[in-house]
C-alpha cells in the first residue's frame, strides 16, 4: 500500500513551480541588462543636471518689515 500524502503540499509545490516559471519568463521578456540600467541612470542624472543649470534664479526676499530697501 502507498504512503498517505497531503494533497495540499503537492498543490502548493505545483503552484510555486508554475509561479517560478512565469517569473522566469517575465525576467527574460521584461528584464534589462546591467548595462542598460546604468545607461538609463546616467541619462536621468544628465537630464536633471541640465535642467538645474537652465533654471532661472529668483531674487531672495529681504526681511525688511517696513518694505523699504534703504
Secondary structure per residue as TSV (DSSP state, phi and psi in degrees):
chain	resnum	aa	ss	phi	psi
A	1	X	-	360.0	150.3
A	2	X	-	-81.0	167.6
A	3	X	-	-76.2	152.3
A	4	X	-	-78.3	129.1
A	5	X	-	-123.4	152.2
A	6	X	-	-94.5	116.0
A	7	X	H	-67.6	-27.3
A	8	X	H	-61.5	-37.1
A	9	X	H	-62.7	-43.7
A	10	X	H	-67.8	-38.7
A	11	X	H	-63.1	-42.9
A	12	X	H	-64.9	-41.5
A	13	X	H	-61.8	-44.4
A	14	X	H	-64.8	-42.5
A	15	X	H	-64.3	-40.2
A	16	X	H	-65.8	-40.1
A	17	X	H	-66.1	-40.1
A	18	X	H	-64.8	-42.3
A	19	X	H	-63.4	-38.2
A	20	X	H	-66.8	-38.5
A	21	X	H	-68.4	-37.8
A	22	X	H	-65.2	-41.4
A	23	X	H	-63.7	-40.8
A	24	X	H	-62.9	-42.9
A	25	X	H	-63.5	-41.7
A	26	X	H	-66.0	-37.3
A	27	X	H	-63.6	-40.2
A	28	X	H	-74.1	-33.0
A	29	X	H	-78.5	-43.8
A	30	X	H	-109.1	-8.7
A	31	X	-	-69.5	154.9
A	32	X	-	-122.1	152.2
A	33	X	-	-76.7	165.8
A	34	X	H	-61.9	-38.6
A	35	X	H	-62.8	-41.7
A	36	X	H	-64.3	-42.6
A	37	X	H	-64.0	-42.2
A	38	X	H	-64.4	-41.8
A	39	X	H	-68.1	-36.9
A	40	X	H	-64.7	-41.8
A	41	X	H	-63.2	-41.6
A	42	X	H	-64.7	-40.3
A	43	X	H	-64.5	-40.9
A	44	X	H	-63.8	-44.7
A	45	X	H	-62.0	-40.7
A	46	X	H	-63.7	-43.1
A	47	X	H	-63.5	-39.8
A	48	X	H	-65.8	-44.0
A	49	X	H	-66.7	-38.7
A	50	X	H	-64.4	-40.1
A	51	X	H	-65.1	-41.9
A	52	X	H	-62.8	-35.9
A	53	X	H	-70.1	-26.1
A	54	X	H	-91.3	-5.9
A	55	X	S	-70.1	143.6
A	56	X	-	-83.7	141.1
A	57	X	-	-87.0	127.5
A	58	X	-	-93.9	141.2
A	59	X	-	-67.0	142.6
A	60	X	-	-78.9	147.5
A	61	X	-	-82.9	146.1
A	62	X	-	-86.1	163.3
A	63	X	-	-94.6	22.6
A	64	X	-	-69.0	127.8
A	65	X	S	-83.9	-27.5
A	66	X	S	-87.9	-9.7
A	67	X	-	86.9	-3.1
A	68	X	-	-89.4	147.7
A	69	X	-	-85.9	-24.4
A	70	X	-	-111.3	360.0
